[in-house]
Amino acid sequence: MSNDEALLVEGAERSCIDAAHAAGVELLLPREVPLGGPRAMPVLRSLPNKHRHMIGAWCFADSFGPTPMQGGPGMDVPPHPHTGLQTVSWLVEGAVAHTDSTGARHTVRPGGVNVMTAGRGISHSEYSTPDTAVLHGVQLWTALPLDRHDIEPSFAGIDAVPSVALPGGGVVRVFVGSYAGAASAAPTFSPLLGAELRIPGGSEMELELEPAFEHGVLALGPGIALDDVPIGVGEIGVLEPGRASAIVSAERADGIAILLGGVPHPEQFVMFWNFVGRDHAAVERARDAWMAERDASEDARPRFGFVDDGSGTTLPSPRLPTVELLPRGRAKRR
């Protein structure tokens, strides 16, 4: 792409963001990144974003697919570490097998959710299953409160989450938190909402919102709009606290989106690669521990443990930057 073409793209994006902002929606545009090891599957990453790092305690959002598995890479992520966060895996199509250092094994499929709590340190792997023809879904992270960063790691694999039918044929599947009386069994450490929205084509859903929450709508297919603001695939439309309702619509075909919500996260932290820590030193200790343990014997991995998935490999951490990483909050310093 030439410099002139890049400027045209940047200008078009800026115009789109400004138009959404005028309508009361903050629009977060994704970037494409490779996920995992050498056979990396491309994903769209919309959090953390250029000007916003969080929606509630949600601090990371990858969306992927629908991606045909035949002839291309699937989810192929060998053992790797996490600290100070929860991972939340939700699928629209396909299946992903999870194995972690607590000994947990669980395959997540549409309608169920995997929630892994890293705490002081955990390692895990994720692979799309051989019977997966198409992979489509999201992986999300929540930042744990700072006073929970040193809790013991744990895992919850839930095969079926509750759903709510709305007037007009729309359906809300609640995989984290609660909505309209339906509550997920997934563990949480701050007030949160995570739900899948199914919107019939050519219709709209009126969502009742918790006014204390900030909310985001992540589009998993084309034709989605939030309060008449178009939300492209992989984009998130954000609503600030104070809203009691919003309209999500699907243009022609049936639409799928993810609704995220939570109280504004009050704490600052450092996030580097798969580590969330109180400060640079905490992240550096976690990285050093992982790099020392990843090739050690099974009984010499006191912090991150051993993942018995048969892969015989682990992912190395990138090098830390030469400058100190400063703690950050929900929004980037402008």
Buried (B, 14 or more C-beta within 10 A) or exposed (E): EEEEEEEEEEEEEEEBBEEBEEEBBBBBBBEEEEBBBEEBBEBBBBBBBEEBBBBBBBBBBBBBBBBEBEEEBBBBBBBBBBBBBBBBBBBBBBBBBBBBBBEBEBBBBBBBBBBBBBBBBBBBBBBBBEEBEBBBBBBBBBBBBBEBBEBEBBBBBBEEBBBBEBEEEBBBBBBBBBBBEBEBEBEBBBBBBBBBBBBBEEBBBEBEBBEEBBBBBBBBBBBBBBBEBBBBBBBBBBBEBEBEEBEBBBBEEBBBBBBBBBBBBEBBBBBBBBBBBBBBEBBBBBBEBBBBBBEEEEEEBEBBBBBBBEBEEBBEBEEBEEEEBEBBBBEEEE
